[in-house]
Amino acid sequence: MFSAALLLLLAAGCVKCEQLTQPASVTVQPGQSLSITCQVSYSLSSYYTHWIRQPAGKGLEWIGYNGVGYTPYYKASLKNKFSISLDSSSNTVFGVKDWISLSLK
């Protein structure tokens, strides 16, 4: 019990509230890639940025992460279907997925 409580306290110390601005919705035609641009309030050179999706009626699914100067890392099943890039000069994160091969079900 003590070790579990300590782990939760340590994890809580790593949480930092930041602001993320992204479009309310994005529309693409069948066969097109989906691109989402997010403006963040933190320095991209100081923190990794993770992408998570939640298909309708399903739980959260981690997609991958990226950090300035690092190679993006993706969930194995999504590795060739999603790309994450960063622009540290404008604190902007870009996520692009291949709409045809990445199912939302």
N, CA, C and O atoms as CSV, one atom per row, in Angstrom:
chain,resi,resn,atom,element,x,y,z
A,1,MET,N,N,0.822,-1.199,0.000
A,1,MET,CA,C,0.000,0.000,0.000
A,1,MET,C,C,0.858,1.252,0.000
A,1,MET,O,O,0.584,2.196,-0.740
A,2,PHE,N,N,1.906,1.264,0.835
A,2,PHE,CA,C,2.774,2.433,0.917
A,2,PHE,C,C,3.447,2.700,-0.424
A,2,PHE,O,O,3.500,3.845,-0.873
A,3,SER,N,N,3.961,1.653,-1.066
A,3,SER,CA,C,4.662,1.855,-2.337
A,3,SER,C,C,3.721,2.385,-3.420
A,3,SER,O,O,4.121,3.215,-4.236
A,4,ALA,N,N,2.476,1.910,-3.431
A,4,ALA,CA,C,1.516,2.401,-4.423
A,4,ALA,C,C,1.196,3.870,-4.190
A,4,ALA,O,O,1.113,4.643,-5.144
A,5,ALA,N,N,1.016,4.263,-2.936
A,5,ALA,CA,C,0.722,5.663,-2.619
A,5,ALA,C,C,1.896,6.552,-2.985
A,5,ALA,O,O,1.706,7.651,-3.507
A,6,LEU,N,N,3.100,6.090,-2.718
A,6,LEU,CA,C,4.296,6.863,-3.047
A,6,LEU,C,C,4.402,7.049,-4.553
A,6,LEU,O,O,4.726,8.137,-5.030
A,7,LEU,N,N,4.131,5.997,-5.290
A,7,LEU,CA,C,4.181,6.076,-6.751
A,7,LEU,C,C,3.193,7.113,-7.269
A,7,LEU,O,O,3.525,7.887,-8.166
A,8,LEU,N,N,1.993,7.138,-6.721
A,8,LEU,CA,C,0.994,8.118,-7.145
A,8,LEU,C,C,1.438,9.534,-6.814
A,8,LEU,O,O,1.228,10.447,-7.612
A,9,LEU,N,N,2.046,9.731,-5.652
A,9,LEU,CA,C,2.529,11.062,-5.282
A,9,LEU,C,C,3.654,11.511,-6.202
A,9,LEU,O,O,3.698,12.671,-6.610
A,10,LEU,N,N,4.557,10.606,-6.527
A,10,LEU,CA,C,5.653,10.957,-7.429
A,10,LEU,C,C,5.124,11.288,-8.815
A,10,LEU,O,O,5.599,12.225,-9.456
A,11,ALA,N,N,4.151,10.529,-9.274
A,11,ALA,CA,C,3.567,10.793,-10.591
A,11,ALA,C,C,2.861,12.142,-10.599
A,11,ALA,O,O,2.946,12.878,-11.582
A,12,ALA,N,N,2.169,12.472,-9.521
A,12,ALA,CA,C,1.459,13.753,-9.451
A,12,ALA,C,C,2.426,14.918,-9.510
A,12,ALA,O,O,2.071,15.982,-10.018
A,13,GLY,N,N,3.641,14.748,-9.004
A,13,GLY,CA,C,4.641,15.806,-9.037
A,13,GLY,C,C,5.141,16.100,-10.437
A,13,GLY,O,O,5.723,17.158,-10.674
A,14,CYS,N,N,4.924,15.185,-11.366
A,14,CYS,CA,C,5.386,15.360,-12.742
A,14,CYS,C,C,4.322,15.987,-13.634
A,14,CYS,O,O,4.617,16.376,-14.764
A,15,VAL,N,N,3.109,16.090,-13.152
A,15,VAL,CA,C,2.013,16.631,-13.955
A,15,VAL,C,C,2.112,18.149,-13.992
A,15,VAL,O,O,2.325,18.784,-12.959
A,16,LYS,N,N,1.960,18.723,-15.161
A,16,LYS,CA,C,2.046,20.171,-15.329
A,16,LYS,C,C,0.884,20.604,-16.207
A,16,LYS,O,O,0.670,20.036,-17.278
A,17,CYS,N,N,0.142,21.591,-15.771
A,17,CYS,CA,C,-0.998,22.072,-16.554
A,17,CYS,C,C,-0.518,23.060,-17.613
A,17,CYS,O,O,0.215,24.002,-17.312
A,18,GLU,N,N,-0.927,22.839,-18.816
A,18,GLU,CA,C,-0.569,23.710,-19.928
A,18,GLU,C,C,-1.805,23.927,-20.780
A,18,GLU,O,O,-2.841,23.295,-20.572
A,19,GLN,N,N,-1.683,24.819,-21.727
A,19,GLN,CA,C,-2.799,25.111,-22.619
A,19,GLN,C,C,-2.515,24.546,-24.000
A,19,GLN,O,O,-1.408,24.669,-24.524
A,20,LEU,N,N,-3.525,23.932,-24.575
A,20,LEU,CA,C,-3.449,23.367,-25.912
A,20,LEU,C,C,-4.587,23.960,-26.728
A,20,LEU,O,O,-5.746,23.908,-26.316
A,21,THR,N,N,-4.258,24.523,-27.883
A,21,THR,CA,C,-5.279,25.090,-28.756
A,21,THR,C,C,-5.292,24.293,-30.050
A,21,THR,O,O,-4.280,24.183,-30.742
A,22,GLN,N,N,-6.449,23.743,-30.362
A,22,GLN,CA,C,-6.586,22.962,-31.586
A,22,GLN,C,C,-7.952,23.243,-32.189
A,22,GLN,O,O,-8.840,23.744,-31.500
A,23,PRO,N,N,-8.133,22.926,-33.469
A,23,PRO,CA,C,-9.437,23.174,-34.093
A,23,PRO,C,C,-10.520,22.309,-33.461
A,23,PRO,O,O,-10.253,21.192,-33.018
A,24,ALA,N,N,-11.744,22.832,-33.423
A,24,ALA,CA,C,-12.869,22.076,-32.869
A,24,ALA,C,C,-13.171,20.852,-33.724
A,24,ALA,O,O,-13.557,19.804,-33.205
A,25,SER,N,N,-12.996,20.988,-35.023
A,25,SER,CA,C,-13.218,19.854,-35.921
A,25,SER,C,C,-12.383,20.044,-37.179
A,25,SER,O,O,-12.006,21.159,-37.540
A,26,VAL,N,N,-12.110,18.934,-37.828
A,26,VAL,CA,C,-11.367,18.938,-39.086
A,26,VAL,C,C,-12.118,18.014,-40.035
A,26,VAL,O,O,-12.487,16.904,-39.653
A,27,THR,N,N,-12.345,18.457,-41.260
A,27,THR,CA,C,-13.060,17.654,-42.248
A,27,THR,C,C,-12.128,17.318,-43.403
A,27,THR,O,O,-11.431,18.186,-43.927
A,28,VAL,N,N,-12.126,16.057,-43.790
A,28,VAL,CA,C,-11.341,15.632,-44.954
A,28,VAL,C,C,-12.222,14.767,-45.848
A,28,VAL,O,O,-13.204,14.178,-45.396
A,29,GLN,N,N,-11.861,14.703,-47.097
A,29,GLN,CA,C,-12.560,13.854,-48.058
A,29,GLN,C,C,-12.007,12.436,-47.955
A,29,GLN,O,O,-10.857,12.249,-47.557
A,30,PRO,N,N,-12.813,11.437,-48.310
A,30,PRO,CA,C,-12.316,10.057,-48.298
A,30,PRO,C,C,-11.033,9.934,-49.116
A,30,PRO,O,O,-10.941,10.455,-50.228
A,31,GLY,N,N,-10.058,9.247,-48.560
A,31,GLY,CA,C,-8.783,9.052,-49.233
A,31,GLY,C,C,-7.740,10.103,-48.929
A,31,GLY,O,O,-6.560,9.897,-49.211
A,32,GLN,N,N,-8.150,11.238,-48.354
A,32,GLN,CA,C,-7.192,12.281,-47.997
A,32,GLN,C,C,-6.588,12.000,-46.626
A,32,GLN,O,O,-7.173,11.287,-45.811
A,33,SER,N,N,-5.414,12.568,-46.385
A,33,SER,CA,C,-4.796,12.477,-45.069
A,33,SER,C,C,-5.428,13.502,-44.149
A,33,SER,O,O,-5.843,14.574,-44.587
A,34,LEU,N,N,-5.497,13.168,-42.883
A,34,LEU,CA,C,-6.011,14.080,-41.864
A,34,LEU,C,C,-4.827,14.750,-41.188
A,34,LEU,O,O,-3.919,14.072,-40.709
A,35,SER,N,N,-4.831,16.072,-41.147
A,35,SER,CA,C,-3.758,16.829,-40.509
A,35,SER,C,C,-4.352,17.697,-39.409
A,35,SER,O,O,-5.285,18.463,-39.649
A,36,ILE,N,N,-3.811,17.573,-38.204
A,36,ILE,CA,C,-4.265,18.369,-37.068
A,36,ILE,C,C,-3.087,19.196,-36.572
A,36,ILE,O,O,-2.006,18.662,-36.323
A,37,THR,N,N,-3.300,20.496,-36.429
A,37,THR,CA,C,-2.276,21.411,-35.937
A,37,THR,C,C,-2.681,21.891,-34.552
A,37,THR,O,O,-3.804,22.358,-34.360
A,38,CYS,N,N,-1.780,21.780,-33.591
A,38,CYS,CA,C,-2.059,22.199,-32.218
A,38,CYS,C,C,-1.014,23.199,-31.752
A,38,CYS,O,O,0.187,22.956,-31.864
A,39,GLN,N,N,-1.476,24.311,-31.234
A,39,GLN,CA,C,-0.607,25.335,-30.639
A,39,GLN,C,C,-0.529,25.036,-29.143
A,39,GLN,O,O,-1.561,24.849,-28.498
A,40,VAL,N,N,0.677,24.988,-28.586
A,40,VAL,CA,C,0.844,24.674,-27.165
A,40,VAL,C,C,1.468,25.848,-26.425
A,40,VAL,O,O,2.158,26.675,-27.021
A,41,SER,N,N,1.218,25.914,-25.117
A,41,SER,CA,C,1.710,27.040,-24.317
A,41,SER,C,C,3.068,26.763,-23.692
A,41,SER,O,O,3.656,27.657,-23.082
A,42,TYR,N,N,3.573,25.555,-23.829
A,42,TYR,CA,C,4.860,25.200,-23.230
A,42,TYR,C,C,5.952,25.186,-24.296
A,42,TYR,O,O,5.667,25.207,-25.494
A,43,SER,N,N,7.186,25.152,-23.851
A,43,SER,CA,C,8.315,25.109,-24.774
A,43,SER,C,C,8.485,23.689,-25.303
A,43,SER,O,O,8.702,22.759,-24.527
A,44,LEU,N,N,8.388,23.522,-26.598
A,44,LEU,CA,C,8.541,22.196,-27.188
A,44,LEU,C,C,9.941,21.637,-26.986
A,44,LEU,O,O,10.134,20.423,-27.034
A,45,SER,N,N,10.915,22.503,-26.761
A,45,SER,CA,C,12.275,22.020,-26.541
A,45,SER,C,C,12.473,21.504,-25.118
A,45,SER,O,O,13.512,20.920,-24.813
A,46,SER,N,N,11.489,21.713,-24.245
A,46,SER,CA,C,11.606,21.280,-22.850
A,46,SER,C,C,10.787,20.036,-22.521
A,46,SER,O,O,11.063,19.366,-21.526
A,47,TYR,N,N,9.792,19.718,-23.334
A,47,TYR,CA,C,8.890,18.608,-23.018
A,47,TYR,C,C,8.568,17.794,-24.260
A,47,TYR,O,O,8.561,18.318,-25.374
A,48,TYR,N,N,8.302,16.507,-24.061
A,48,TYR,CA,C,7.754,15.672,-25.121
A,48,TYR,C,C,6.278,16.018,-25.296
A,48,TYR,O,O,5.618,16.463,-24.357
A,49,THR,N,N,5.774,15.810,-26.496
A,49,THR,CA,C,4.350,15.977,-26.757
A,49,THR,C,C,3.798,14.633,-27.207
A,49,THR,O,O,4.267,14.055,-28.188
A,50,HIS,N,N,2.799,14.139,-26.483
A,50,HIS,CA,C,2.171,12.855,-26.781
A,50,HIS,C,C,0.850,13.091,-27.502
A,50,HIS,O,O,0.172,14.092,-27.271
A,51,TRP,N,N,0.499,12.163,-28.371
A,51,TRP,CA,C,-0.794,12.190,-29.057
A,51,TRP,C,C,-1.607,10.998,-28.588
A,51,TRP,O,O,-1.110,9.874,-28.521
A,52,ILE,N,N,-2.872,11.263,-28.263
A,52,ILE,CA,C,-3.799,10.236,-27.795
A,52,ILE,C,C,-5.102,10.423,-28.563
A,52,ILE,O,O,-5.533,11.554,-28.789
A,53,ARG,N,N,-5.721,9.340,-28.957
A,53,ARG,CA,C,-7.011,9.440,-29.635
A,53,ARG,C,C,-8.057,8.668,-28.837
A,53,ARG,O,O,-7.732,7.802,-28.025
A,54,GLN,N,N,-9.310,9.002,-29.087
A,54,GLN,CA,C,-10.419,8.280,-28.469
A,54,GLN,C,C,-11.523,8.093,-29.497
A,54,GLN,O,O,-12.350,8.982,-29.698
A,55,PRO,N,N,-11.535,6.937,-30.148
A,55,PRO,CA,C,-12.614,6.662,-31.095
A,55,PRO,C,C,-13.963,6.660,-30.376
A,55,PRO,O,O,-14.038,6.333,-29.192
A,56,ALA,N,N,-15.009,7.020,-31.082
A,56,ALA,CA,C,-16.354,7.082,-30.492
A,56,ALA,C,C,-16.700,5.766,-29.805
A,56,ALA,O,O,-16.583,4.692,-30.395
A,57,GLY,N,N,-17.126,5.867,-28.552
A,57,GLY,CA,C,-17.546,4.696,-27.796
A,57,GLY,C,C,-16.427,3.814,-27.289
A,57,GLY,O,O,-16.689,2.732,-26.766
A,58,LYS,N,N,-15.180,4.248,-27.430
A,58,LYS,CA,C,-14.039,3.431,-27.006
A,58,LYS,C,C,-13.190,4.208,-26.014
A,58,LYS,O,O,-13.416,5.393,-25.768
A,59,GLY,N,N,-12.213,3.517,-25.451
A,59,GLY,CA,C,-11.307,4.134,-24.494
A,59,GLY,C,C,-10.193,4.905,-25.181
A,59,GLY,O,O,-10.093,4.913,-26.408
A,60,LEU,N,N,-9.358,5.553,-24.377
A,60,LEU,CA,C,-8.222,6.306,-24.899
A,60,LEU,C,C,-7.177,5.355,-25.476
A,60,LEU,O,O,-6.975,4.256,-24.959
A,61,GLU,N,N,-6.520,5.782,-26.542
A,61,GLU,CA,C,-5.456,4.993,-27.156
A,61,GLU,C,C,-4.258,5.902,-27.418
A,61,GLU,O,O,-4.379,6.912,-28.112
A,62,TRP,N,N,-3.112,5.544,-26.866
A,62,TRP,CA,C,-1.886,6.304,-27.062
A,62,TRP,C,C,-1.377,6.052,-28.476
A,62,TRP,O,O,-1.296,4.906,-28.917
A,63,ILE,N,N,-1.032,7.132,-29.192
A,63,ILE,CA,C,-0.551,7.030,-30.569
A,63,ILE,C,C,0.968,7.098,-30.625
A,63,ILE,O,O,1.610,6.258,-31.256
A,64,GLY,N,N,1.545,8.106,-29.961
A,64,GLY,CA,C,2.991,8.269,-29.998
A,64,GLY,C,C,3.392,9.603,-29.410
A,64,GLY,O,O,2.554,10.357,-28.915
A,65,TYR,N,N,4.698,9.891,-29.470
A,65,TYR,CA,C,5.190,11.168,-28.954
A,65,TYR,C,C,6.379,11.641,-29.763
A,65,TYR,O,O,6.970,10.887,-30.536
A,66,ASN,N,N,6.721,12.914,-29.568
A,66,ASN,CA,C,7.895,13.504,-30.204
A,66,ASN,C,C,8.423,14.607,-29.311
A,66,ASN,O,O,7.685,15.175,-28.506
A,67,GLY,N,N,9.694,14.904,-29.455
A,67,GLY,CA,C,10.335,15.997,-28.742
A,67,GLY,C,C,11.387,16.614,-29.643
A,67,GLY,O,O,11.924,15.941,-30.523
A,68,VAL,N,N,11.686,17.882,-29.434
A,68,VAL,CA,C,12.671,18.582,-30.264
A,68,VAL,C,C,14.014,17.855,-30.173
A,68,VAL,O,O,14.515,17.600,-29.077
A,69,GLY,N,N,14.586,17.527,-31.318
A,69,GLY,CA,C,15.874,16.850,-31.368
A,69,GLY,C,C,15.786,15.339,-31.226
A,69,GLY,O,O,16.815,14.664,-31.190
A,70,TYR,N,N,14.579,14.798,-31.145
A,70,TYR,CA,C,14.392,13.360,-30.979
A,70,TYR,C,C,13.618,12.784,-32.155
A,70,TYR,O,O,12.892,13.493,-32.852
A,71,THR,N,N,13.786,11.506,-32.355
A,71,THR,CA,C,13.015,10.800,-33.366
A,71,THR,C,C,11.650,10.463,-32.779
A,71,THR,O,O,11.580,9.975,-31.651
A,72,PRO,N,N,10.572,10.704,-33.502
A,72,PRO,CA,C,9.244,10.355,-32.973
A,72,PRO,C,C,9.158,8.863,-32.656
A,72,PRO,O,O,9.796,8.038,-33.310
A,73,TYR,N,N,8.369,8.536,-31.657
A,73,TYR,CA,C,8.143,7.144,-31.272
A,73,TYR,C,C,6.643,6.885,-31.344
A,73,TYR,O,O,5.845,7.676,-30.841
A,74,TYR,N,N,6.266,5.779,-31.969
A,74,TYR,CA,C,4.856,5.475,-32.194
A,74,TYR,C,C,4.494,4.102,-31.643
A,74,TYR,O,O,5.338,3.214,-31.528
A,75,LYS,N,N,3.215,3.953,-31.306
A,75,LYS,CA,C,2.684,2.634,-30.974
A,75,LYS,C,C,2.955,1.748,-32.185
A,75,LYS,O,O,2.746,2.175,-33.320
A,76,ALA,N,N,3.412,0.530,-31.960
A,76,ALA,CA,C,3.844,-0.342,-33.053
A,76,ALA,C,C,2.789,-0.490,-34.146
A,76,ALA,O,O,3.122,-0.462,-35.331
A,77,SER,N,N,1.531,-0.648,-33.769
A,77,SER,CA,C,0.480,-0.870,-34.771
A,77,SER,C,C,0.150,0.383,-35.579
A,77,SER,O,O,-0.544,0.291,-36.592
A,78,LEU,N,N,0.634,1.551,-35.153
A,78,LEU,CA,C,0.340,2.808,-35.854
A,78,LEU,C,C,1.588,3.434,-36.476
A,78,LEU,O,O,1.519,4.524,-37.042
A,79,LYS,N,N,2.706,2.760,-36.375
A,79,LYS,CA,C,3.998,3.341,-36.753
A,79,LYS,C,C,4.028,3.937,-38.159
A,79,LYS,O,O,4.572,5.026,-38.342
A,80,ASN,N,N,3.479,3.278,-39.126
A,80,ASN,CA,C,3.527,3.771,-40.508
A,80,ASN,C,C,2.235,4.450,-40.941
A,80,ASN,O,O,2.034,4.711,-42.127
A,81,LYS,N,N,1.357,4.736,-39.978
A,81,LYS,CA,C,0.057,5.314,-40.303
A,81,LYS,C,C,-0.137,6.700,-39.712
A,81,LYS,O,O,-1.142,7.354,-39.992
A,82,PHE,N,N,0.796,7.153,-38.910
A,82,PHE,CA,C,0.652,8.430,-38.229
A,82,PHE,C,C,2.017,9.082,-38.142
A,82,PHE,O,O,3.015,8.400,-37.911
A,83,SER,N,N,2.077,10.393,-38.324
A,83,SER,CA,C,3.359,11.094,-38.169
A,83,SER,C,C,3.171,12.328,-37.292
A,83,SER,O,O,2.156,13.019,-37.372
A,84,ILE,N,N,4.167,12.587,-36.459
A,84,ILE,CA,C,4.153,13.732,-35.551
A,84,ILE,C,C,5.363,14.591,-35.871
A,84,ILE,O,O,6.487,14.093,-35.931
A,85,SER,N,N,5.133,15.881,-36.075
A,85,SER,CA,C,6.252,16.801,-36.289
A,85,SER,C,C,6.044,18.042,-35.435
A,85,SER,O,O,4.932,18.322,-34.986
A,86,LEU,N,N,7.119,18.779,-35.217
A,86,LEU,CA,C,7.109,19.937,-34.327
A,86,LEU,C,C,7.711,21.149,-35.009
A,86,LEU,O,O,8.596,21.018,-35.855
A,87,ASP,N,N,7.234,22.323,-34.644
A,87,ASP,CA,C,7.855,23.586,-35.030
A,87,ASP,C,C,8.099,24.353,-33.737
A,87,ASP,O,O,7.198,25.014,-33.222
A,88,SER,N,N,9.323,24.262,-33.214
A,88,SER,CA,C,9.617,24.869,-31.913
A,88,SER,C,C,9.604,26.395,-31.962
A,88,SER,O,O,9.434,27.034,-30.924
A,89,SER,N,N,9.780,26.993,-33.139
A,89,SER,CA,C,9.777,28.458,-33.224
A,89,SER,C,C,8.389,29.041,-32.972
A,89,SER,O,O,8.263,30.185,-32.534
A,90,SER,N,N,7.346,28.252,-33.249
A,90,SER,CA,C,5.978,28.735,-33.031
A,90,SER,C,C,5.220,27.885,-32.005
A,90,SER,O,O,4.018,28.063,-31.814
A,91,ASN,N,N,5.936,26.951,-31.339
A,91,ASN,CA,C,5.308,26.032,-30.378
A,91,ASN,C,C,4.077,25.355,-30.972
A,91,ASN,O,O,3.008,25.315,-30.363
A,92,THR,N,N,4.258,24.829,-32.174
A,92,THR,CA,C,3.173,24.167,-32.883
A,92,THR,C,C,3.525,22.701,-33.107
A,92,THR,O,O,4.654,22.365,-33.466
A,93,VAL,N,N,2.538,21.838,-32.888
A,93,VAL,CA,C,2.693,20.404,-33.093
A,93,VAL,C,C,1.762,19.997,-34.227
A,93,VAL,O,O,0.616,20.440,-34.292
A,94,PHE,N,N,2.260,19.161,-35.107
A,94,PHE,CA,C,1.474,18.701,-36.247
A,94,PHE,C,C,1.308,17.188,-36.163
A,94,PHE,O,O,2.271,16.461,-35.923
A,95,GLY,N,N,0.089,16.727,-36.361
A,95,GLY,CA,C,-0.179,15.296,-36.434
A,95,GLY,C,C,-0.864,15.005,-37.747
A,95,GLY,O,O,-1.858,15.644,-38.090
A,96,VAL,N,N,-0.339,14.044,-38.483
A,96,VAL,CA,C,-0.919,13.683,-39.776
A,96,VAL,C,C,-1.124,12.178,-39.783
A,96,VAL,O,O,-0.227,11.417,-39.419
A,97,LYS,N,N,-2.293,11.759,-40.193
A,97,LYS,CA,C,-2.514,10.325,-40.310
A,97,LYS,C,C,-3.046,9.986,-41.682
A,97,LYS,O,O,-3.745,10.776,-42.317
A,98,ASP,N,N,-2.700,8.800,-42.120
A,98,ASP,CA,C,-3.187,8.274,-43.386
A,98,ASP,C,C,-4.615,7.798,-43.154
A,98,ASP,O,O,-4.837,6.762,-42.527
A,99,TRP,N,N,-5.567,8.549,-43.655
A,99,TRP,CA,C,-6.983,8.286,-43.386
A,99,TRP,C,C,-7.409,6.910,-43.883
A,99,TRP,O,O,-8.252,6.269,-43.256
A,100,ILE,N,N,-6.858,6.452,-44.971
A,100,ILE,CA,C,-7.274,5.164,-45.532
A,100,ILE,C,C,-6.845,4.008,-44.632
A,100,ILE,O,O,-7.620,3.080,-44.396
A,101,SER,N,N,-5.611,4.063,-44.131
A,101,SER,CA,C,-5.100,2.889,-43.424
A,101,SER,C,C,-5.238,2.954,-41.910
A,101,SER,O,O,-4.904,1.982,-41.234
A,102,LEU,N,N,-5.717,4.064,-41.351
A,102,LEU,CA,C,-5.896,4.157,-39.902
A,102,LEU,C,C,-7.383,4.218,-39.594
A,102,LEU,O,O,-8.016,5.263,-39.739
A,103,SER,N,N,-7.922,3.113,-39.176
A,103,SER,CA,C,-9.358,3.023,-38.916
A,103,SER,C,C,-9.702,3.631,-37.566
A,103,SER,O,O,-8.936,3.496,-36.612
A,104,LEU,N,N,-10.838,4.294,-37.476
A,104,LEU,CA,C,-11.282,4.876,-36.214
A,104,LEU,C,C,-12.185,3.927,-35.436
A,104,LEU,O,O,-12.702,4.302,-34.384
A,105,LYS,N,N,-12.383,2.731,-35.921
A,105,LYS,CA,C,-13.292,1.834,-35.193
A,105,LYS,C,C,-12.621,1.180,-34.017
A,105,LYS,O,O,-13.250,0.398,-33.304
